């Protein structure tokens, strides 16, 4: 009920908070715009608002015959529905911004280019896109809530993380409505960062297409499946579930695996390499990033490409 109340209160008290306070903050965290990732074909998404409804109606009046936006729409927008559309990469950027005390970085695929002999040819510097001001007491309350989602007995991810003894995390489960088509299940989300003690190094955004509402898949990361570069996966844990998951490196983490921060879904099998497991296939969107600067890997060029680069 918190976000319902928030959306209604901001709507009725616009004289105090402005016309679009939630949308304004969402923009600061990178929603409704390109993240600046160095990959082609990125989708900017959108955040629902009176202005968006007018633009939609103007561009496609048959598809959007009305541009009405009222308190009910503002309530839906406050908890992420309505006409709001976001990508997994935008979620990772937003959580990374929070984790770094308000510095929003552009995602980058590589940390550096290294020659076959091990010489660093080029190093990619972090690109700061914006700074978000957040009072310390507000930050502490939000962080407590994100930790509670995983570690509090009432948290939505608590049951999944029972027995987890890896790095301390903060995160949130979520469900995204697909459409009104019969038989189409909602999409499950999970976003987290850590460690929450000291400097955060990793952020992960996981999306499982049509996993179902409150099916357990909205908590798509069994703790033993979240493996870091410095903590290799151990034996195959737990019963099979709906999709394979991994936790991903954040800023400045050395020797982290090359990640694909794009939106393209990949067919993955559950617990690949675990004997005796039924291979269950599902569409999985996995966004892996570094928190500061979002460097994810070194690229070691084969000699033939190295010679072309020098020429």
C-alpha positions as CSV (number, residue, x, y, z in Angstrom):
1,X,0.0,0.0,0.0
2,X,3.0,2.3,0.4
3,X,3.4,3.1,-3.3
4,X,-0.4,3.4,-3.8
5,X,-0.5,6.0,-1.1
6,X,2.6,7.7,-2.4
7,X,1.1,8.1,-5.9
8,X,-2.2,9.4,-4.6
9,X,-0.6,11.9,-2.1
10,X,1.7,13.3,-4.7
11,X,-1.2,13.7,-7.1
12,X,-3.5,15.6,-4.6
13,X,-0.6,17.7,-3.2
14,X,1.0,18.7,-6.4
15,X,1.1,22.3,-5.2
16,X,3.7,21.2,-2.6
17,X,5.6,18.6,-4.5
18,X,5.3,19.7,-8.1
19,X,3.4,18.1,-11.0
20,X,5.7,15.0,-11.5
21,X,7.9,14.4,-8.4
22,X,8.2,10.7,-8.9
23,X,9.0,11.0,-12.6
24,X,11.6,13.7,-11.9
25,X,13.5,11.5,-9.5
26,X,13.2,8.5,-11.9
27,X,14.8,10.6,-14.6
28,X,17.8,11.4,-12.3
29,X,18.3,7.7,-11.8
30,X,18.4,7.1,-15.6
31,X,14.9,5.9,-16.4
32,X,13.2,7.0,-19.6
33,X,16.5,7.8,-21.3
34,X,19.5,6.0,-22.8
35,X,22.1,4.8,-20.3
36,X,25.0,5.6,-22.7
37,X,26.2,2.0,-22.9
38,X,28.7,1.4,-25.7
39,X,26.5,-1.0,-27.6
40,X,24.1,-0.4,-30.5
41,X,20.3,-0.6,-30.4
42,X,19.6,0.5,-26.8
43,X,16.0,1.2,-25.9
44,X,15.4,4.3,-23.8
45,X,12.2,3.2,-22.2
46,X,9.6,5.6,-20.7
47,X,8.1,6.7,-17.5
48,X,4.3,7.3,-17.4
49,X,3.2,10.9,-17.1
50,X,0.6,13.4,-18.4
51,X,3.1,14.6,-21.0
52,X,3.7,11.0,-22.2
53,X,0.0,10.4,-22.7
54,X,-0.3,13.6,-24.8
55,X,2.7,12.6,-26.9
56,X,1.3,9.1,-27.5
57,X,-2.1,10.5,-28.5
58,X,-0.5,13.0,-30.8
59,X,1.7,10.4,-32.6
60,X,-0.9,7.5,-32.7
61,X,-4.4,8.7,-32.0
62,X,-6.0,5.5,-33.0
63,X,-3.9,3.4,-30.7
64,X,-4.1,6.0,-27.9
65,X,-7.6,7.6,-28.4
66,X,-7.4,9.4,-25.0
67,X,-4.6,11.3,-23.3
68,X,-6.4,11.4,-20.0
69,X,-4.1,11.0,-16.9
70,X,-5.6,11.0,-13.5
71,X,-5.0,9.9,-9.9
72,X,-5.4,6.2,-10.8
73,X,-2.7,6.5,-13.5
74,X,-0.4,8.3,-11.0
75,X,-0.9,5.4,-8.5
76,X,0.0,2.8,-11.2
77,X,3.0,4.9,-12.2
78,X,4.2,5.0,-8.6
79,X,4.6,1.3,-8.4
80,X,6.0,0.9,-11.9
81,X,3.0,0.0,-14.1
82,X,0.8,1.9,-16.5
83,X,2.8,3.1,-19.6
84,X,6.1,2.8,-17.7
85,X,8.7,0.7,-19.6
86,X,12.2,0.0,-18.3
87,X,15.1,-2.3,-19.3
88,X,17.2,-4.6,-17.1
89,X,20.2,-2.4,-17.8
90,X,18.4,0.7,-16.5
91,X,17.5,-1.1,-13.3
92,X,21.1,-2.1,-12.9
93,X,22.2,1.5,-13.4
94,X,19.6,2.8,-11.0
95,X,20.7,0.4,-8.2
96,X,24.3,1.1,-9.0
97,X,23.6,4.8,-8.6
98,X,22.1,4.2,-5.2
99,X,25.0,1.9,-4.2
100,X,27.6,4.5,-5.1
101,X,25.9,7.2,-3.0
102,X,24.4,9.0,-6.0
103,X,26.9,8.8,-8.8
104,X,25.4,7.5,-12.0
105,X,27.8,6.0,-14.5
106,X,27.4,5.0,-18.1
107,X,27.6,1.2,-18.5
108,X,30.7,0.1,-20.4
109,X,31.5,-3.3,-21.8
110,X,35.3,-3.4,-21.2
111,X,37.8,-2.2,-18.7
112,X,40.8,-2.3,-21.0
113,X,42.3,-3.7,-24.2
114,X,45.3,-6.0,-23.6
115,X,47.8,-7.2,-26.3
116,X,48.7,-10.9,-26.6
117,X,51.9,-10.1,-24.6
118,X,49.9,-8.7,-21.7
119,X,50.5,-5.0,-22.4
120,X,47.6,-2.7,-21.7
121,X,46.9,-1.0,-25.0
122,X,44.0,1.1,-23.9
123,X,42.2,1.7,-20.7
124,X,38.6,2.8,-20.6
125,X,37.8,5.4,-17.9
126,X,34.5,5.6,-16.1
127,X,32.0,8.0,-17.6
128,X,29.9,9.9,-15.0
129,X,26.5,10.7,-16.4
130,X,24.9,12.4,-13.4
131,X,24.9,12.9,-9.6
132,X,21.8,12.3,-7.5
133,X,21.5,14.0,-4.1
134,X,20.0,11.7,-1.4
135,X,19.8,12.7,2.3
136,X,21.7,10.3,4.6
137,X,18.7,9.3,6.6
138,X,16.7,8.6,3.5
139,X,19.5,6.5,2.1
140,X,19.7,4.5,5.4
141,X,15.9,3.8,5.4
142,X,16.0,2.6,1.8
143,X,19.1,0.4,2.4
144,X,17.4,-1.1,5.4
145,X,14.4,-2.0,3.3
146,X,16.5,-3.5,0.5
147,X,18.4,-5.6,3.0
148,X,15.2,-6.7,4.6
149,X,13.9,-8.0,1.3
150,X,16.6,-10.7,1.6
151,X,17.3,-11.1,5.3
152,X,14.1,-10.2,7.1
153,X,11.7,-13.1,7.7
154,X,8.9,-11.0,6.1
155,X,11.1,-10.2,3.0
156,X,10.0,-11.4,-0.4
157,X,13.4,-13.0,-1.0
158,X,13.9,-14.4,2.5
159,X,12.9,-18.0,1.9
160,X,15.1,-18.2,-1.2
161,X,18.2,-16.9,0.6
162,X,17.9,-19.3,3.5
163,X,21.3,-20.9,4.0
164,X,23.1,-18.2,1.9
165,X,26.5,-17.2,3.5
166,X,28.1,-15.2,0.7
167,X,28.7,-11.5,0.5
168,X,26.0,-9.4,2.2
169,X,23.5,-8.2,-0.3
170,X,20.6,-5.6,-0.7
171,X,18.0,-6.1,-3.3
172,X,14.4,-6.3,-4.3
173,X,12.0,-8.8,-6.1
174,X,9.5,-7.6,-8.6
175,X,6.8,-8.6,-11.0
176,X,6.1,-7.0,-14.4
177,X,2.7,-7.3,-16.0
178,X,2.9,-8.8,-19.5
179,X,-0.5,-8.0,-21.1
180,X,-4.2,-8.9,-20.9
181,X,-3.7,-11.9,-23.2
182,X,-5.0,-15.1,-21.6
183,X,-2.3,-17.5,-20.6
184,X,0.5,-15.0,-20.5
185,X,2.1,-15.0,-17.1
186,X,3.8,-12.0,-15.5
187,X,7.6,-11.5,-15.8
188,X,9.8,-11.9,-12.6
189,X,12.6,-9.5,-11.7
190,X,15.3,-9.5,-9.1
191,X,17.9,-6.7,-8.7
192,X,20.6,-6.6,-6.0
193,X,24.0,-5.2,-5.2
194,X,26.7,-5.9,-2.7
195,X,28.6,-6.2,-0.6
196,X,26.7,-3.8,1.7
197,X,29.6,-3.7,4.1
198,X,32.4,-1.5,2.7
199,X,32.4,-0.5,-0.9
200,X,29.8,-2.2,-3.1
201,X,31.4,-4.2,-6.0
202,X,28.6,-6.0,-7.8
203,X,25.2,-5.3,-9.1
204,X,22.9,-7.7,-10.9
205,X,19.5,-7.5,-12.6
206,X,17.8,-10.8,-13.5
207,X,14.6,-11.1,-15.5
208,X,12.7,-14.3,-16.2
209,X,10.1,-14.0,-18.9
210,X,6.5,-15.2,-17.9
211,X,7.7,-16.8,-14.7
212,X,4.3,-16.2,-13.0
213,X,3.0,-14.1,-10.2
214,X,4.3,-15.0,-6.7
215,X,5.5,-18.3,-8.1
216,X,8.8,-18.2,-6.3
217,X,10.4,-17.2,-9.6
218,X,10.1,-13.5,-8.5
219,X,13.0,-14.5,-6.3
220,X,15.0,-15.9,-9.2
221,X,18.4,-16.3,-7.4
222,X,19.0,-19.2,-5.1
223,X,22.0,-18.0,-3.0
224,X,24.3,-20.9,-4.0
225,X,23.8,-20.0,-7.6
226,X,25.1,-16.4,-7.1
227,X,28.8,-16.9,-7.8
228,X,31.5,-14.2,-8.0
229,X,34.8,-14.2,-9.8
230,X,36.6,-14.7,-6.5
231,X,34.1,-17.2,-5.2
232,X,33.8,-20.0,-7.8
233,X,30.6,-22.1,-7.7
234,X,30.6,-25.2,-5.6
235,X,28.5,-28.3,-5.9
236,X,25.1,-28.2,-7.6
237,X,22.7,-26.9,-4.9
238,X,19.0,-27.3,-4.2
239,X,16.2,-28.5,-6.4
240,X,15.9,-27.3,-10.0
241,X,14.0,-24.1,-10.6
242,X,12.9,-22.0,-13.5
243,X,16.2,-20.6,-14.8
244,X,19.9,-20.2,-14.3
245,X,21.1,-17.2,-12.4
246,X,24.5,-15.5,-11.7
247,X,25.7,-12.6,-9.7
248,X,27.7,-10.1,-11.6
249,X,30.8,-7.9,-11.1
250,X,30.6,-4.2,-10.3
251,X,32.9,-1.3,-10.8
252,X,36.6,-1.8,-10.5
253,X,36.3,-5.5,-9.9
254,X,39.4,-7.1,-11.5
255,X,39.4,-10.1,-13.8
256,X,35.6,-10.2,-13.9
257,X,33.9,-12.1,-16.8
258,X,32.9,-10.3,-19.9
259,X,29.3,-9.3,-19.6
260,X,26.6,-8.4,-22.1
261,X,24.7,-5.5,-20.7
262,X,22.2,-5.5,-23.6
263,X,18.6,-6.6,-23.6
264,X,18.9,-9.6,-25.9
265,X,17.3,-12.7,-24.2
266,X,19.3,-15.9,-24.2
267,X,18.1,-19.5,-24.0
268,X,19.7,-21.0,-20.9
269,X,19.3,-24.3,-19.2
270,X,18.9,-24.8,-15.5
271,X,22.0,-25.8,-13.6
272,X,24.1,-26.4,-16.6
273,X,26.8,-29.0,-15.8
274,X,25.0,-30.4,-12.8
275,X,24.5,-34.2,-13.1
276,X,21.0,-35.7,-12.7
277,X,19.2,-32.4,-13.3
278,X,16.3,-32.0,-15.7
279,X,17.2,-29.4,-18.3
280,X,14.4,-26.8,-18.1
281,X,14.7,-24.0,-20.7
282,X,13.4,-20.5,-20.2
283,X,14.1,-17.1,-21.6
284,X,16.4,-15.3,-19.2
285,X,17.6,-11.7,-19.3
286,X,20.8,-11.2,-17.2
287,X,22.4,-7.8,-16.9
288,X,25.9,-8.0,-15.4
289,X,27.7,-4.9,-14.4
290,X,30.3,-3.2,-12.2
291,X,29.0,-0.6,-9.8
292,X,31.6,2.2,-10.4
293,X,32.0,2.7,-14.1
294,X,30.4,-0.7,-14.9
295,X,33.6,-2.1,-16.3
296,X,33.1,-5.8,-16.8
297,X,36.1,-7.3,-18.4
298,X,39.5,-7.1,-20.1
299,X,39.4,-7.9,-23.8
300,X,42.5,-9.9,-24.9
301,X,42.9,-9.5,-28.6
302,X,44.2,-12.3,-30.8
303,X,47.4,-11.5,-32.6
304,X,45.7,-10.9,-36.0
305,X,43.4,-8.3,-34.5
306,X,46.3,-6.8,-32.5
307,X,48.2,-6.3,-35.8
308,X,45.2,-4.6,-37.4
309,X,44.9,-2.3,-34.4
310,X,48.5,-1.2,-34.6
311,X,48.1,-0.5,-38.3
